[in-house]
Amino acid sequence: MQISAQELAHVLQAEIIGNPEVVVNKLAKIEEADKNSISFIANPKYEQYAENSHAGILVVNSDFECVNNNGTTFLKVKDAYTSFTVLLEKFAAVINQKVGIEQPSFIGQSTEHGEALYLGAFAYVGNFVKIGENVKIYPNSYIGDNCVIGDNVTVFAGVKIYNDCKIGDNSIIHSGAVIGSDGFGFAPQADGSFKKVPQTGNVEIGKNVEIGANTVLDRATLGSTVIKDGAKIDNLVQIAHNVEVGENSVIASQSGVSGSTKLGKYVMVGGQVGFVGHITIADGVKINAQSGVSKSIEEKGKAMSGSPAEPFRQHYKNQAMIRKLPEILNRIQKLENKTNK
């Protein structure tokens, strides 16, 4: 993909400082960029690279002082990070312009799909599936019977979507993710064994959702496990049966949400956080990494930390007190020694 500074300025509504005719064909980190590259500076710690950068084009914030010894053209924008994200989307769209059905692949009976479908080799699409327009299903993926896939969905290689699941428009599911596997439901028996409880529900993923690689969303026992519009779930996350994740909530890697727990809107969950089942997390709650959430959080916007999770300021006060324990114990010992004389 080749594009000029003039064309980019039109897309980004940018002010051009330098040659508007310069052409680039790739994206690069600023410290590695050459004359064919476009890069950006949003973080002040990278400003040191600007003066000697060899980048063809640099996207910078509007208040940045543009000085360069190598003929770099600058595009001044309101928010360099957001603008560069727009460029990443444009380049990614060009890279992923795959269309057509590769062979060998399989499409079941009474399955429907819209225009511009890409179905990679060795992909399997079951019976009575409905697939929207501009959907990309990469090789070795599996779509079970009766699934519904919205418009502009991307299913990367090796994804498994079990029967009856629904994926909303513009969502992305990364390689190795499993959508709709059985929830962890077993009834203890008198002889100490466990009888499997059939998991008869499904998973419903909303619009503009992103599911990371090797993440697992279990199907509901009854009803649906629900990931609502705009939610972002990182790699290696476990979402158990009948969980609800609210709109625009984010969950970082290696976290696990136990069955029937409900996360509200705009919840932010750090890495390696664990939730017990059947609790409710209010809108806007922030939970620090490696916290253990053992009860409902009812106050909106609350920040929590630790295991068991508690208000983060209290958590750090407690941590400070714990660090002082050796000193306190030493002082107590000295007092006891004096008293016993």
JOUR-V986592 format. One record per backbone hydrogen bond with DSSP energy under -0.5 kcal/mol. CO is the residue of the C=O (numbers start at 1). NH is the residue of the N-H. Records with the same first field share a line. If there is no record, write none. Layout:
CO: NH  NH
This chain:
3: 24
4: 8
5: 9
6: 10
7: 11
8: 12
9: 13  14
15: 76
16: 18
17: 74
18: 20
19: 22
20: 6
22: 5
24: 3
26: 38
29: 32  33
30: 33
33: 54
34: 37  56
36: 25  26
37: 56  57
38: 28
39: 59
41: 61
43: 46
44: 47
46: 49
47: 50  51
50: 53
51: 69
56: 73
57: 39
58: 60  75
59: 41
60: 77
61: 64
64: 66
65: 67
73: 58
74: 17  76
75: 60  77
76: 15
77: 62
79: 83
80: 84
81: 85
82: 86
83: 87
84: 88
85: 89
86: 90
87: 91
88: 92
89: 93
90: 94
91: 95
92: 96
94: 97
96: 98
100: 102  119
104: 122
106: 125
108: 111
109: 128
112: 131
114: 117
115: 134
117: 100
118: 137
119: 102
120: 123
121: 140
123: 106
124: 143
125: 108
126: 108  129
127: 146
129: 112  131
130: 149
131: 114
132: 114  135
133: 152
135: 118  137
136: 138  155
137: 120
138: 141
139: 158
141: 124
142: 144  161
143: 126
144: 147
145: 164
147: 130
148: 167
149: 132
150: 132  153
151: 170
153: 136
154: 156  173
155: 138
156: 159
157: 176
159: 142
160: 162  179
161: 144
162: 165
165: 148
166: 205
167: 150
168: 171
169: 208
171: 154
172: 211
173: 156
174: 177
175: 214
177: 160
178: 180  217
179: 162
181: 219
183: 185
184: 186
185: 197
186: 188
187: 195
189: 192
193: 189
194: 196
195: 187
196: 198
198: 200
202: 220  225
203: 166  205
204: 227
205: 168
206: 168  209
207: 230
209: 172
210: 233
211: 174
212: 215
213: 236
215: 178
216: 218  239
217: 180  181
220: 201
221: 200
223: 202
224: 226
225: 204
226: 228  245
227: 206
228: 231
229: 248
231: 210
232: 251
233: 212
234: 212
235: 254
236: 254
237: 216  239
238: 240  257
239: 218
240: 243
241: 260
243: 226
244: 263
245: 228
246: 249
247: 266
249: 232
250: 269
251: 234
252: 255
253: 272
255: 238
256: 258  275
257: 240
258: 261
259: 278
261: 244  263
262: 281
263: 246
264: 246  267
265: 284
267: 250
268: 287
269: 252
270: 273
271: 290
273: 256
274: 293
275: 258
279: 262
280: 282  297
281: 264
282: 285
283: 301
285: 268
286: 288  304
287: 270
288: 291
291: 274  293
292: 294  308  309
293: 276
296: 298
297: 282
298: 300
299: 302
302: 286
303: 312
304: 288
305: 310
306: 292
310: 305
311: 315
312: 316
313: 317
314: 318
315: 319
316: 320
317: 321
318: 322
319: 323
320: 324
321: 325
322: 325
324: 328
325: 329
326: 330
327: 331
328: 332
329: 333
330: 334
331: 335
332: 336
333: 337
334: 338
335: 339
336: 340
337: 341
338: 341
